[in-house]
Amino acid sequence: MKKSLLVFFSAILVQGIIAQDIKKVKDALANNKLPEAKTMIDQMLANPKNQKNAEAWYLKGKIYSAISASAAERAVTPDARMQGLEAFKKSQEIDKNSATLYLTVDNYQPVFNLYTSGFEQGAGLYNEEKYPEALGVFKETNTVGDYIFGQGWGLYKLDTTITYYCALAAMNSKNQPEALSYFAKLADGNVGGPNNPEYVTPYRYLAKHYYDNKDEANMMKYISAGKKLYPKDDYLPLLELDYVREKGDKAALFAKYDEILAASPDNFDVTIDYATELFGETHVTEAAKRPADYDQRCVKIESLYKKAIELKPDSYEAKLSLGKHYYNMMLIKEEDAKAIKGTKPEDVKKKADINTEVIAAADKAIPYLEEVFKHYDTLGKLKVSERSNFKSSCSLLSYCYGKKKDTAKVSFYEKKYDEADKAHQ
């Protein structure tokens, strides 16, 4: 009986000592004496007798959570966040009811602080362009978030924000395997949409990766998924077109252009690229090599350039290209006229009709070319590319007015051409 009483009173004494130690730790934490609190809790848990104390482990998690939120204290204990998480886990394992009660009293703030401080630290490192370090912190934060979600306390099964920043940090760290992994989580989860334009990045990154690796199935998987969420995206259709172009099948390429523009008729880049591609394949001077559907193609090129100008009225490159299109039509028609050697009435008429078409094409070209000319002529100093465009407009306008027998305008634009380098350098 005496021995039992001694054991009983000994247990009470031990519990009293533990309670006193816990109170001291709490007081240090309440007074924000984090190094002191850390030392006390570490010493306390180093004692095997305290290893099964759920409250002690909870306090360690709380202290280390506070340390992880302080840049100064975190510098001394860089692994504070993960140590804090492990302490909370240990507390839950020992006595889930008590540990959950401690969290409830604290409104779950200590464990959520591990997450919020992690995101803030990671964002700071990312903004400082310390990408590998940012990736490490974001991954820790993601681990914290997964645990919080797994316990049913909040957050998300797929934390899109943290996953996105993990991917960006990995990408900027040149860590392709991890970038692919995180971007795939987002894309495979169909994350994104018009209200979240930043989330087009996973689809672009993955599609480009598989494009570079000649993996057509996966490339098209992410191009298709991205286009569904971002139907007006410019990059994905251009990547798709590049892939088809590399195969060398022009018919397939033009069909792909038509397909993309049918789905996204206001895509300027695809429209102007299609016009340029068709331009190069259509305007062939040698009659034997000219496409059989030359006239139909010319109509389409004209409509594409006009659509591009409608979409972007300040695109003087598009206006100049349309002028060049009409110019090429004139050259080819003139070649056709020269090829008519006969003197029969029908030959003479055919030649006259072609010359009429040449003048009509000049009339179409002039307004666009004059817009280009006026734009650059008023700018003063021009870049090399701008000066080239300006001189092209002068040369083409001189040619067009020559077809209309307007010698004054021909002289005017010839003079402007000759003075261009001096006047706009």
Phi and psi in degrees as a GROMACS rama.xvg file:
@    title "Ramachandran Plot"
@    xaxis  label "Phi"
@    yaxis  label "Psi"
@TYPE xy
-63.5091  -41.0705  LYS-2
-63.4544  -40.77  LYS-3
-62.2654  -42.3154  SER-4
-64.0677  -38.3428  LEU-5
-63.205  -42.6716  LEU-6
-63.1696  -41.965  VAL-7
-61.6418  -50.5562  PHE-8
-67.9604  -31.7124  PHE-9
-63.1196  -41.683  SER-10
-63.9777  -40.8421  ALA-11
-63.2972  -41.3983  ILE-12
-62.6033  -44.7368  LEU-13
-61.2899  -45.9211  VAL-14
-61.8937  -37.3773  GLN-15
-65.285  -41.2775  GLY-16
-63.8128  -44.487  ILE-17
-60.4832  -43.2775  ILE-18
-61.5308  -41.112  ALA-19
-64.0922  -42.861  GLN-20
-62.8228  -42.3839  ASP-21
-63.685  -38.9062  ILE-22
-63.2086  -41.286  LYS-23
-63.0918  -41.5041  LYS-24
-62.9886  -44.245  VAL-25
-62.3616  -40.8401  LYS-26
-63.7241  -43.686  ASP-27
-61.8197  -41.8104  ALA-28
-66.4675  -42.2833  LEU-29
-61.9732  -32.5421  ALA-30
-90.5817  10.6537  ASN-31
60.3449  29.641  ASN-32
-91.6628  73.2671  LYS-33
-64.5291  -44.3052  LEU-34
-60.5215  -40.3505  PRO-35
-65.7952  -44.5075  GLU-36
-63.0357  -41.0502  ALA-37
-62.7874  -46.5771  LYS-38
-59.9589  -44.5312  THR-39
-65.3279  -44.2205  MET-40
-70.3889  -34.6247  ILE-41
-65.9913  -41.7317  ASP-42
-64.9177  -40.002  GLN-43
-63.5902  -43.3658  MET-44
-80.7493  -10.6775  LEU-45
-73.5419  -18.5872  ALA-46
-81.3079  119.421  ASN-47
-53.268  -28.4893  PRO-48
-65.9828  -21.3836  LYS-49
-100.407  0.577194  ASN-50
-65.353  -21.4959  GLN-51
-102.772  17.7256  LYS-52
-94.4978  105.903  ASN-53
-61.5765  -37.2917  ALA-54
-67.4848  -38.2643  GLU-55
-62.7893  -44.5957  ALA-56
-65.0021  -37.4993  TRP-57
-62.1227  -42.4393  TYR-58
-63.9281  -38.0585  LEU-59
-60.8951  -45.4143  LYS-60
-58.5474  -41.3255  GLY-61
-66.206  -43.58  LYS-62
-65.1539  -46.7513  ILE-63
-69.0284  -27.7591  TYR-64
-64.5782  -42.9984  SER-65
-65.3475  -38.8003  ALA-66
-63.4964  -42.9463  ILE-67
-65.2842  -21.8121  SER-68
-87.9171  -6.42869  ALA-69
-110.275  118.626  SER-70
-58.7058  -40.3174  ALA-71
-66.3093  -47.1219  ALA-72
-71.4489  -33.1201  GLU-73
-66.4727  -30.706  ARG-74
-63.1765  -31.8126  ALA-75
-80.9455  -35.1945  VAL-76
-126.396  76.5608  THR-77
-63.6716  -20.7937  PRO-78
-97.4409  19.593  ASP-79
-57.9834  -38.9901  ALA-80
-62.3728  -48.6059  ARG-81
-72.9264  -32.1504  MET-82
-65.4295  -39.3801  GLN-83
-62.3494  -43.5254  GLY-84
-62.0847  -45.1359  LEU-85
-63.0352  -33.8491  GLU-86
-66.9329  -42.1833  ALA-87
-63.408  -40.94  PHE-88
-60.5301  -44.4346  LYS-89
-62.4973  -41.5555  LYS-90
-59.9062  -42.7902  SER-91
-65.5464  -38.2945  GLN-92
-67.1198  -37.6387  GLU-93
-73.03  -46.831  ILE-94
-154.384  90.1825  ASP-95
-60.4295  -40.8124  LYS-96
-63.7996  -47.3534  ASN-97
-66.338  -44.0231  SER-98
-61.898  -40.0386  ALA-99
-67.6806  -35.2789  THR-100
-62.8502  -43.2151  LEU-101
-59.5678  -43.0273  TYR-102
-65.3487  -39.8914  LEU-103
-62.7685  -43.3316  THR-104
-59.9184  -37.8524  VAL-105
-89.4424  10.5368  ASP-106
56.6504  30.9957  ASN-107
61.7906  8.93721  TYR-108
-60.5068  -42.5648  GLN-109
-58.7077  -42.807  PRO-110
-74.4121  -35.2201  VAL-111
-70.6259  -28.2299  PHE-112
-64.3359  -31.074  ASN-113
-58.568  -38.0814  LEU-114
-74.2843  -52.9781  TYR-115
-65.5001  -40.5865  THR-116
-67.0879  -33.3178  SER-117
-65.2294  -43.2449  GLY-118
-64.6077  -42.4354  PHE-119
-64.1279  -42.6889  GLU-120
-64.1155  -45.3825  GLN-121
-61.437  -42.7934  GLY-122
-62.99  -39.5876  ALA-123
-62.8609  -44.9085  GLY-124
-64.7196  -39.0597  LEU-125
-63.3413  -45.3695  TYR-126
-65.703  -25.3803  ASN-127
-85.109  2.92291  GLU-128
64.5029  27.7548  GLU-129
-95.0914  71.6413  LYS-130
-66.5138  -43.5406  TYR-131
-61.7028  -40.4832  PRO-132
-65.8853  -40.3672  GLU-133
-62.3174  -41.4055  ALA-134
-59.8681  -44.5542  LEU-135
-59.255  -42.7904  GLY-136
-70.4635  -41.7885  VAL-137
-62.4596  -36.9948  PHE-138
-66.0195  -40.9952  LYS-139
-60.0083  -45.3004  GLU-140
-63.0668  -37.6909  THR-141
-64.1057  -38.7283  ASN-142
-63.2923  -42.2648  THR-143
-61.146  -46.3997  VAL-144
-61.0255  -40.2001  GLY-145
-61.6872  -40.1197  ASP-146
-66.7939  -43.8704  TYR-147
-59.4164  -45.0785  ILE-148
-65.6873  -42.6964  PHE-149
-61.59  -27.686  GLY-150
-85.1031  -5.78134  GLN-151
79.1582  22.7999  GLY-152
-93.3092  -11.6746  TRP-153
144.193  -163.808  GLY-154
62.8075  -153.971  LEU-155
-134.615  153.772  TYR-156
-62.1083  -45.6464  LYS-157
-116.133  105.191  LEU-158
-80.3088  95.5338  ASP-159
-63.9791  -36.5433  THR-160
-67.1578  -51.4379  THR-161
-63.852  -42.3474  ILE-162
-60.8148  -41.1079  THR-163
-63.2919  -44.4018  TYR-164
-72.9033  -30.2595  TYR-165
-60.7464  -44.0307  CYS-166
-64.0766  -45.8911  ALA-167
-63.8088  -43.3805  LEU-168
-63.8874  -40.2992  ALA-169
-65.2721  -43.279  ALA-170
-60.4634  -46.4986  MET-171
-73.2388  -16.5679  ASN-172
-88.1707  1.69864  SER-173
62.3607  27.3012  LYS-174
-97.2181  79.0948  ASN-175
-61.3924  -43.5109  GLN-176
-56.9206  -44.2692  PRO-177
-72.3184  -36.5097  GLU-178
-60.4837  -45.5555  ALA-179
-60.9683  -42.2246  LEU-180
-62.4684  -48.195  SER-181
-71.0612  -40.5321  TYR-182
-64.441  -36.6434  PHE-183
-64.9225  -35.9922  ALA-184
-59.408  -40.6017  LYS-185
-71.688  -48.2752  LEU-186
-66.9028  -41.006  ALA-187
-69.1375  -20.1923  ASP-188
-91.3047  6.85911  GLY-189
54.0532  38.8595  ASN-190
-76.3414  136.548  VAL-191
128.674  -170.36  GLY-192
142.055  170.654  GLY-193
-54.9327  -29.2648  PRO-194
-81.5154  -7.435  ASN-195
-130.296  70.1543  ASN-196
-61.0649  -25.5046  PRO-197
-65.4482  -25.0395  GLU-198
-80.4293  7.87174  TYR-199
-73.5854  -21.0647  VAL-200
-55.9272  -45.9932  THR-201
-55.9023  -41.4341  PRO-202
-68.3894  -40.462  TYR-203
-64.8378  -46.9952  ARG-204
-62.5156  -47.476  TYR-205
-66.4079  -42.987  LEU-206
-62.3462  -41.9261  ALA-207
-66.5334  -39.2474  LYS-208
-59.7734  -47.2658  HIS-209
-74.9482  -26.4041  TYR-210
-62.7292  -47.6827  TYR-211
-63.4799  -29.9762  ASP-212
-97.0818  11.0614  ASN-213
58.0644  31.6316  LYS-214
-100.237  86.5351  ASP-215
-63.0355  -38.6497  GLU-216
-61.0674  -50.2518  ALA-217
-71.9249  -34.8174  ASN-218
-58.4935  -49.7486  MET-219
-68.2868  -30.1877  MET-220
-58.4089  -48.1129  LYS-221
-81.9232  -28.6275  TYR-222
-64.3931  -47.0171  ILE-223
-63.4011  -44.5665  SER-224
-63.5038  -41.8425  ALA-225
-66.7133  -39.9359  GLY-226
-68.2761  -28.1138  LYS-227
-67.2473  -39.4821  LYS-228
-84.2254  -29.3306  LEU-229
-130.133  71.1807  TYR-230
-62.8186  -19.5964  PRO-231
-101.083  8.57073  LYS-232
-65.0605  138.899  ASP-233
-87.246  -32.7352  ASP-234
-71.5056  -47.5886  TYR-235
-60.3193  -44.9677  LEU-236
-63.0183  -37.5708  PRO-237
-66.1287  -36.8327  LEU-238
-64.6782  -42.6516  LEU-239
-61.7245  -41.7699  GLU-240
-66.0172  -39.5136  LEU-241
-59.9246  -39.4695  ASP-242
-65.6414  -43.5294  TYR-243
-68.2209  -39.1614  VAL-244
-59.7469  -39.8914  ARG-245
-63.1819  -21.3039  GLU-246
-77.1378  -16.1526  LYS-247
82.194  7.01787  GLY-248
-96.7454  99.6379  ASP-249
-64.0678  -36.8993  LYS-250
-62.1169  -42.9782  ALA-251
-65.9366  -37.5362  ALA-252
-63.8885  -47.5296  LEU-253
-65.1305  -35.5534  PHE-254
-63.9645  -38.623  ALA-255
-66.6666  -39.998  LYS-256
-57.9678  -46.7668  TYR-257
-61.3932  -40.3605  ASP-258
-63.2554  -46.0515  GLU-259
-67.135  -42.2954  ILE-260
-71.5879  -26.1188  LEU-261
-65.3542  -36.3031  ALA-262
-83.6998  -29.8344  ALA-263
-138.596  74.3493  SER-264
-67.0582  -15.5537  PRO-265
-99.7606  19.3935  ASP-266
-83.7032  103.869  ASN-267
-62.6816  -47.3516  PHE-268
-61.1202  -42.618  ASP-269
-67.9035  -39.3991  VAL-270
-62.0412  -48.2411  THR-271
-69.6101  -35.674  ILE-272
-66.5912  -39.1178  ASP-273
-63.5237  -46.2189  TYR-274
-59.1209  -44.5101  ALA-275
-66.3492  -42.0307  THR-276
-63.1314  -45.408  GLU-277
-67.7701  -36.5884  LEU-278
-55.5413  -51.1312  PHE-279
-64.626  -29.8999  GLY-280
-89.5473  -7.83289  GLU-281
-106.477  -46.1408  THR-282
-81.0178  83.3689  HIS-283
-112.298  118.017  VAL-284
-64.3803  -43.1361  THR-285
-68.4592  116.605  GLU-286
-56.9514  -36.6324  ALA-287
-65.7907  -26.7159  ALA-288
-99.4752  -1.35566  LYS-289
-72.2336  139.753  ARG-290
-57.0658  142.839  PRO-291
-62.6229  -29.4318  ALA-292
-100.938  37.2676  ASP-293
-52.9429  -50.6368  TYR-294
-61.5844  -42.0831  ASP-295
-64.9247  -38.5265  GLN-296
-64.7878  -39.6083  ARG-297
-59.755  -40.9237  CYS-298
-62.5082  -42.1003  VAL-299
-67.9923  -42.5253  LYS-300
-58.6034  -44.871  ILE-301
-58.8164  -44.984  GLU-302
-67.3784  -35.5258  SER-303
-67.7198  -45.356  LEU-304
-64.3275  -39.1306  TYR-305
-65.2131  -37.6978  LYS-306
-65.3485  -41.2094  LYS-307
-61.349  -42.0088  ALA-308
-66.5631  -37.009  ILE-309
-63.3551  -40.537  GLU-310
-71.8425  -32.9367  LEU-311
-139.73  83.7039  LYS-312
-60.1708  -21.713  PRO-313
-94.0867  15.3521  ASP-314
-86.6517  92.5417  SER-315
-73.7768  -21.4445  TYR-316
-64.9285  -40.7304  GLU-317
-66.2014  -39.8232  ALA-318
-66.476  -40.3234  LYS-319
-65.4566  -40.6513  LEU-320
-63.3666  -37.8639  SER-321
-65.733  -40.3606  LEU-322
-61.1536  -40.7106  GLY-323
-65.6703  -33.7561  LYS-324
-61.5827  -48.4637  HIS-325
-62.269  -39.1407  TYR-326
-60.6672  -45.5807  TYR-327
-63.8  -37.9635  ASN-328
-60.3222  -41.2792  MET-329
-64.0551  -43.7952  MET-330
-60.5783  -44.4397  LEU-331
-68.5193  -39.2256  ILE-332
-64.5054  -37.8753  LYS-333
-65.1917  -38.3357  GLU-334
-62.5819  -39.9716  GLU-335
-64.0619  -39.2666  ASP-336
-65.6939  -41.2863  ALA-337
-64.3374  -28.6406  LYS-338
-72.7143  -14.6002  ALA-339
-84.9469  107.276  ILE-340
-100.411  -14.4501  LYS-341
-69.6284  160.782  GLY-342
-117.358  8.37906  THR-343
-67.7355  155.855  LYS-344
-53.2763  -41.0399  PRO-345
-67.3615  -31.7101  GLU-346
-70.0159  -43.8638  ASP-347
-61.7549  -42.8322  VAL-348
-64.0265  -43.5687  LYS-349
-61.542  -40.5958  LYS-350
-66.3211  -40.4942  LYS-351
-65.989  -39.5648  ALA-352
-62.4695  -40.5028  ASP-353
-65.0779  -42.0376  ILE-354
-63.165  -33.8497  ASN-355
-65.4887  -39.5055  THR-356
-65.0751  -35.9634  GLU-357
-62.3476  -46.0716  VAL-358
-65.6581  -37.7852  ILE-359
-62.9234  -40.0773  ALA-360
-66.6911  -36.4767  ALA-361
-63.5112  -41.0154  ALA-362
-63.1881  -34.5313  ASP-363
-71.0398  -37.9062  LYS-364
-72.8854  -38.2424  ALA-365
-53.8665  -49.3487  ILE-366
-58.7587  -41.0912  PRO-367
-69.2399  -42.3648  TYR-368
-67.5138  -34.8551  LEU-369
-69.4102  -31.9843  GLU-370
-62.7862  -42.4424  GLU-371
-63.7946  -46.6179  VAL-372
-58.6989  -49.6237  PHE-373
-63.9767  -37.7882  LYS-374
-60.7554  -51.7826  HIS-375
-75.9887  -30.9972  TYR-376
-65.6497  -23.7231  ASP-377
-93.8958  -1.23134  THR-378
-88.375  -13.7612  LEU-379
77.6159  -122.241  GLY-380
-66.1528  132.493  LYS-381
-121.252  147.902  LEU-382
-67.3223  164.938  LYS-383
-57.5372  -44.5148  VAL-384
-66.5846  -37.5248  SER-385
-67.9376  -40.2154  GLU-386
-65.3545  -35.5581  ARG-387
-63.5062  -43.0555  SER-388
-63.1916  -41.9395  ASN-389
-62.144  -46.5591  PHE-390
-65.7354  -34.8625  LYS-391
-62.9602  -42.4355  SER-392
-63.1595  -39.7725  SER-393
-62.8336  -46.863  CYS-394
-63.1333  -44.2036  SER-395
-68.4852  -38.6505  LEU-396
-66.3334  -39.3199  LEU-397
-59.9947  -42.7985  SER-398
-64.1912  -46.7689  TYR-399
-62.2659  -44.3933  CYS-400
-69.5543  -24.5548  TYR-401
-65.0204  -38.1733  GLY-402
-67.4277  -25.186  LYS-403
-94.0964  3.5517  LYS-404
63.499  30.148  LYS-405
-98.4612  87.6957  ASP-406
-67.3837  -30.0593  THR-407
-64.7108  -44.6263  ALA-408
-69.2738  -36.4774  LYS-409
-59.0777  -47.567  VAL-410
-63.9364  -40.2205  SER-411
-60.1124  -48.7484  PHE-412
-75.6289  -29.0017  TYR-413
-65.2272  -40.8539  GLU-414
-65.8673  -41.9292  LYS-415
-61.5673  -37.8932  LYS-416
-64.706  -47.0667  TYR-417
-64.1234  -31.6456  ASP-418
-92.9568  -3.51289  GLU-419
-58.5528  -46.5474  ALA-420
-63.7475  -38.4334  ASP-421
-76.6464  -41.4697  LYS-422
-74.4554  -24.9028  ALA-423
-124.974  28.6468  HIS-424
